[in-house]
Amino acid sequence: MSTEKCKCNLCDMIKHTTWIDVNSRLPNEGEDCLIYSQDGLYALATYLNKKWLPFFGPEFIKINFRVVAWMILPPPPNMMDG
């Protein structure tokens, strides 16, 4: 593998493992991501209509979950057919 290809792969990995402050940028509409709260809780969520919609239900919103950072989810694994 070439050095340039390794650098590109590393850049992709870093891109998918960097927390983004919600004051800096928000995800694209309908984008799934990992979110982090001011209380140190994590959740998977979709950003839709300027709201975070966690995957595990609306009761999550009721516990005053203030999102402070989010992260793009990595691409799914490249699974080979068995």
C-alpha positions, 0 to 999 in steps of 0.5 A: 500500500502506498504512503499516500493511500495510507495517509488517505485512510488515516484521514478518513479514520480521524474524520470518523472519530473526531467529536464536533462541538454543537456550537461549531457545526451541526450534522446534515439534516437526516444524518445519523450520528453518535451524540454526547451529553453534558452529563457524559451520556452517549446515544445514537441519534438522527438529526432531523428538523433541528432536533436530536432524535435518539434511536431508543425512544422519546423518553430520552428527550424527557431527561433533559439530555443536552447534546454538547458534541456529536460524531459522524458514524463510521461506514458499515463494515465491508462484509464479504458474502460467505 
